[in-house]
């Protein structure tokens, strides 16, 4: 539509001067014609009324004379015909402009899809409740014989009661609802709770019999917003002290009808953000955005064979619908295009699948380049990759962590340096002095300690046992509590120091300050 508007605007600017002059002439011409027609009709009426008992022949002659004059008036002004011609010419060009940006035939992108009628019916029912058509939704449930969605219906009815009470001047139900969803409103950055509390406070203050309640309400419900709404709070409390109502104050704005209508709209929007969006509306909007790309795909790739289009499992192009239509993120490896593989983040912050890494590095035995930015990555035993991934997880989760961190808190003050090597990753716990030291030990699956036979994971088990013993001894000597636990690259986690998978295995322990 933006492209259509731009084309129309360009045409309008190109003919702006002509159109203005033409419009002035057309307006003047129409006015002159209307005035002449009005004058002739009035003259004809006077002629008929001038005779006391006019005959039929007399009236007929007057009407015929009027008709002849009107026929002479209309064709005289050729400017009206020219104007009509220009308008018709312009209207015929609009479909051509629209056809460049919108394809009226959407049947090309159609494909037979087996719809789950139950799911479609539920989408329609929830959408009807979203729009407030409770009666229609109830009738649809009966006719479609779908199970009633009592929880959702009750939620909608609660919202309707809250809004109805709010519009009638009762803010108490709205206060109850916003306090229940306070944490969600805070996450959404909404000021709804403060605004409703402020409005209720003003109404209590205006009632001379409820002054004490207003003071108590301000203390319990408004003062907690001091850090985030200091200016608005000062304005509201000023009403309490001065009993004045400045025109441009926050209180006067809050009491206005426009603001209260905005609060009703905000309540509705926040409520729907909690229980979910209108599924039918989301589906239609997403389909409308994807339709042009799908139609173009059919034309460009010459998918004239309907069977080929019907059996296509994956589109050859990506369709970006925008972040507002992204509800469940799915990792797709940029190299293989598969979704089922485990994602790994490289130091260059590009994410590829574990299968791709194993293929490029021959199971982490050779250096390889990132397939996205081609930065060189040396990874001999898998330890570095796991360390970086674990650190990135902590960083993105905003957990304080450090790689190759010295464990000075496990060092005797009399010693110059720690007897323990730095932790691969040290996760800081600022509450109660709780820290987690993570040491990563990587082994290749076909490695064993004994020449008499292969035992999967024996290297990892022995290394873990040595580390656990050493760290436990150091913790006890430095008055720390030691709790061992282990995890592996397959997601398994145990509370012991043992490993369950013959692969790169991480071992960690927690040290609690006493």
PyMOL commands that set and color helices and strands:
alter all, ss='L'
color gray80, all
select helices_A, chain A and resi 2-14+16-49+56-76+78-101+107-109+117-130+134-144+150-167+172-180+182-187+192-206+208-225+230-242+250-255+257-275+279-300+306-311+323-325+354-361+383-396+408-410+458-477
alter helices_A, ss='H'
color red, helices_A
select strands_A, chain A and resi 343-345+351-353+368-369+376-377+401-405+423-427+434-441+480-488+493-494+505-513
alter strands_A, ss='S'
color yellow, strands_A
deselect
rebuild
show_as cartoon
